[in-house]
Amino acid sequence: MSVLDLKRLGLTIAMALTAVNIWTGGPLLAVWVGSRAQGFGNPTMGAVVLVIVVLIAISVGLAMLLARLGAIYDEMTGRTPTVRAHSPWLRSMRGERVKYPDQEVSISALDRIMVVMVVLVVLLFEFWFFFLSPSPI
């Protein structure tokens, strides 16, 4: 393996870990911070608001980090965005799409990682729900 391959592998691992922490580490850290602020006794609104604020801050920070890692990976592999991405909610309902005949549509490594993470989380939730959940169905 070359040094470039090792860097790409490291960035892929960093993107995967960041994506996993959006689902797991961020919420757990927010709840932990709220539990430290709460102390003993029943939950207070202050602790709940603190958990929400910390969760929002961590989620936004991890999303920004993930976007930056994806951009670095794209720069390293030579993949440059040549076509402006159109958000689905801004597209025409008539099915009109901007077509660029000389441009090839490709999926980035970040897109693949995010799809794999979402599918993995859904499968793990279904496994928990059907096999490990204490409530009877």
C-alpha positions as CSV (number, residue, x, y, z in Angstrom):
1,M,0.0,0.0,0.0
2,S,1.2,3.4,-0.8
3,V,1.1,6.4,1.5
4,L,-1.8,7.9,-0.5
5,D,-3.8,4.6,0.0
6,L,-3.0,4.7,3.7
7,K,-4.2,8.3,4.0
8,R,-7.4,7.5,2.1
9,L,-8.0,4.5,4.3
10,G,-7.4,6.7,7.4
11,L,-9.9,9.3,6.1
12,T,-12.4,6.6,5.4
13,I,-12.1,5.2,8.9
14,A,-12.3,8.7,10.4
15,M,-15.5,9.4,8.4
16,A,-17.0,6.1,9.5
17,L,-16.2,6.7,13.2
18,T,-17.6,10.3,12.9
19,A,-20.8,8.9,11.3
20,V,-21.2,6.3,14.1
21,N,-20.7,9.0,16.8
22,I,-23.5,11.1,15.3
23,W,-25.8,8.1,16.2
24,T,-24.2,6.9,19.4
25,G,-21.4,9.0,20.9
26,G,-23.1,12.4,20.6
27,P,-26.4,11.4,22.4
28,L,-24.5,9.5,25.1
29,L,-22.2,12.4,25.7
30,A,-25.2,14.8,25.9
31,V,-27.0,12.6,28.4
32,W,-23.8,12.2,30.4
33,V,-23.3,16.0,30.6
34,G,-27.0,16.4,31.6
35,S,-26.5,13.7,34.4
36,R,-23.5,15.6,35.7
37,A,-25.4,18.8,35.8
38,Q,-28.4,17.2,37.4
39,G,-26.8,15.3,40.3
40,F,-29.2,13.2,42.4
41,G,-33.0,13.4,42.4
42,N,-35.7,13.9,39.9
43,P,-34.8,15.5,36.5
44,T,-35.1,19.2,36.3
45,M,-35.9,21.3,33.2
46,G,-32.4,22.8,33.4
47,A,-30.8,19.4,33.0
48,V,-33.2,18.5,30.1
49,V,-32.5,21.8,28.3
50,L,-28.8,21.3,28.8
51,V,-29.0,17.9,27.2
52,I,-30.8,19.3,24.2
53,V,-28.4,22.2,23.8
54,V,-25.3,19.9,24.1
55,L,-26.9,17.4,21.7
56,I,-27.5,20.0,19.1
57,A,-24.0,21.4,19.5
58,I,-22.4,18.0,19.2
59,S,-24.5,17.0,16.3
60,V,-23.8,20.1,14.3
61,G,-20.1,19.9,15.2
62,L,-19.9,16.2,14.1
63,A,-21.8,17.0,10.8
64,M,-19.4,19.8,10.0
65,L,-16.5,17.6,10.8
66,L,-17.9,14.8,8.6
67,A,-18.5,17.3,5.7
68,R,-14.9,18.6,6.0
69,L,-13.5,15.0,6.1
70,G,-15.5,14.2,3.0
71,A,-14.2,17.3,1.2
72,I,-10.6,16.4,2.1
73,Y,-11.2,12.9,0.8
74,D,-12.6,14.2,-2.4
75,E,-9.7,16.6,-2.9
76,M,-7.2,13.7,-2.2
77,T,-8.9,11.4,-4.7
78,G,-9.2,14.2,-7.3
79,R,-13.0,14.2,-7.3
80,T,-14.2,17.7,-7.7
81,P,-17.8,18.8,-7.7
82,T,-18.4,20.2,-11.1
83,V,-22.2,20.3,-11.0
84,R,-24.1,22.2,-8.4
85,A,-26.2,19.8,-6.4
86,H,-29.9,20.5,-6.4
87,S,-31.7,19.9,-3.1
88,P,-34.7,17.6,-3.5
89,W,-37.1,20.1,-2.0
90,L,-36.0,22.8,-4.6
91,R,-36.5,20.5,-7.6
92,S,-39.4,21.1,-10.0
93,M,-42.5,18.9,-9.5
94,R,-42.7,18.6,-13.3
95,G,-39.7,16.3,-13.4
96,E,-37.4,18.8,-15.0
97,R,-33.8,18.1,-14.2
98,V,-30.7,19.9,-15.2
99,K,-28.7,17.6,-17.5
100,Y,-25.0,18.0,-18.3
101,P,-24.1,15.6,-21.1
102,D,-20.3,15.8,-20.5
103,Q,-20.6,15.2,-16.7
104,E,-20.8,11.7,-15.1
105,V,-22.8,11.3,-11.9
106,S,-20.8,9.5,-9.2
107,I,-21.3,8.7,-5.6
108,S,-18.7,10.0,-3.1
109,A,-17.1,7.9,-0.4
110,L,-19.0,10.0,2.2
111,D,-22.3,9.2,0.5
112,R,-21.5,5.5,0.6
113,I,-20.5,5.7,4.3
114,M,-23.6,7.5,5.3
115,V,-25.9,5.0,3.4
116,V,-24.1,2.1,5.1
117,M,-24.4,3.7,8.5
118,V,-28.1,4.4,8.1
119,V,-28.8,0.8,6.9
120,L,-26.7,-0.6,9.8
121,V,-28.5,1.5,12.4
122,V,-31.9,0.4,11.0
123,L,-30.9,-3.2,11.0
124,L,-29.6,-3.0,14.5
125,F,-32.8,-1.3,15.7
126,E,-34.9,-4.0,14.1
127,F,-32.8,-6.7,15.7
128,W,-33.1,-5.1,19.1
129,F,-36.9,-4.5,18.6
130,F,-37.7,-8.0,17.5
131,F,-35.3,-10.1,19.6
132,L,-34.0,-8.1,22.6
133,S,-36.8,-5.7,23.5
134,P,-38.4,-6.5,26.8
135,S,-41.9,-5.5,25.7
136,P,-44.0,-8.3,24.3
137,I,-45.5,-7.9,20.8
